[in-house]
Amino acid sequence: MTVKFLIPDYVQKVARMLIKEGFKCYLVGGALRDVVLDIEPDDYDLATDAKPEQMLDIFPKSVATGMKFGMVSAIVPDEKGENHEVQVTTFRSEEDYVDGRWPTKVTFINDLDKDLGRRDFTFNAMALDLSSANLDSGNIEKDWEIYDPFEGMKDLNLKVVRAVGTPLERFKEDGLRAFKACRMASQLQFDIEEDTFKAITQAIPVAAQVSIERVRDEFVKMLMHSPKPSIGIDLMRRTGLLELFLPELLEGYGVEQKKFHADDVYHHLLYTCDVAPDNIKLAALFHDIGKPRKDMGNGHFYGHDTEGEKMTVEIMTRLRFSKAETLRVARLVRNHMFYFPYEAESMTEEEIKALREKEWSDSAVRRFIARVGEENLEDLFALRIADATANPMTAFKPKEITELQKRISEVRTKDMALKVTDLKINGHDLMEAGITHGPEVGRVLEELLEKVIDDPMLNTKETLLELAKKMAQ
């Protein structure tokens, strides 16, 4: 099939260098799939019959990223002088996979069909021959003839993810491919072909051997690059993959919350994740994850926010997320249930009077900011909006957020301390005052912060030292 598209000049430059030395060169993999779908690729992969050591000689600036697997990263400048990395891989066959991931026997070959036949999905097993193309006409669109021995173009048109050759063999070779199939279906909004789907369910023991870091990375890619991550997450549930790394999410399947929600806990979490901005997708997916363990049986889930915080820390620690990201997401989950009372136009005088009794004082606002973290406020508001957007039965009104933002702005104009480092005193000052025990210094500083949040006027060095000495006694 002929397709018209542009190949960047720096990719053509790598191809020209290989062809000049008498080697074949093909554009392959995800980059070719993306350009066929009119998606701009993030990177470009080339395949060649040149051996790794030959490529190191051809490319003066290159990195041997995987010599055992024939991978070399060529670093070349574009027409503006900016360097780009292009991965070039020798045609190869693979055998005897171990640990559900790695082949123990890799053989470099000259057969393009065998090289394409070892790949995962049909639309990733196409090739574009650059050896016979005119690469001297620069960075312009051209008509390209695509080599497609496994009918990847047909599957792109059918919108299906289909494994190359025998599906079960492909998934037994590499356990990560099962996760990738769900991610690709979610990202492209495709279905998984019937035999391919069945093979994933049969290859669960192999998928279970994949390192948790690789599974996490594939899962995060799916969340960040899918129009609707719920498609991929539910495919993982149906195939059995989700239970391998995120069984807590399954606890919400079928747990009804009819009193205030249209969906069960599991589906509400998925739909909230769908509508949430990328930077809070994990918080959206976990915000109600504690509900099944706090189900009162009457439509209430008291304490699910605290339970959800605990579970989020356990999940993200297990998936090897950074400590900072784990604490950030857990804090959003813990605080997503906030309610800010505000005066609505339709309120009666009695309702307004009752509202006045619930109004947040300045200290309450400061405590809210300190609890959430000033840097997390906008993310928390976005989570609250996503939570409501995903629930047709919500009573939430966006004005609650705008009114709270106004109230926070009012309090921010005043002098306030929100963390220990905002105090007009530090640990060194306390030690000079005679409080020398390390844990005691930390305890006193935390207590001083609590007092200053209630009354900012206390935040002077003299007053704090006086209070600290009384606390120490």
URPEMO-V521978 format. One record per helix or strand. SS is the DSSP state (2 for helix, 1 for strand). FROM is the first residue (numbers start at 1). TO is the last residue. Records with the same first field share a line. If there is no record, write none. Layout:
# URPEMO-V521978
SS = FROM-TO / FROM-TO
This chain:
# URPEMO-V521978
1 = 2-5 / 25-28 / 45-48 / 62-66 / 71-77 / 83-90 / 92-98 / 102-108 / 121-121 / 127-129 / 142-147 / 160-161 / 163-163 / 191-192
2 = 9-20 / 29-36 / 52-58 / 67-69 / 112-117 / 122-124 / 152-158 / 167-173 / 176-188 / 194-202 / 204-207 / 212-225 / 229-239 / 242-245 / 247-250 / 265-275 / 278-286 / 291-294 / 304-318 / 323-334 / 349-356 / 362-372 / 374-389 / 399-412 / 420-422 / 427-432 / 438-454 / 456-458 / 461-472
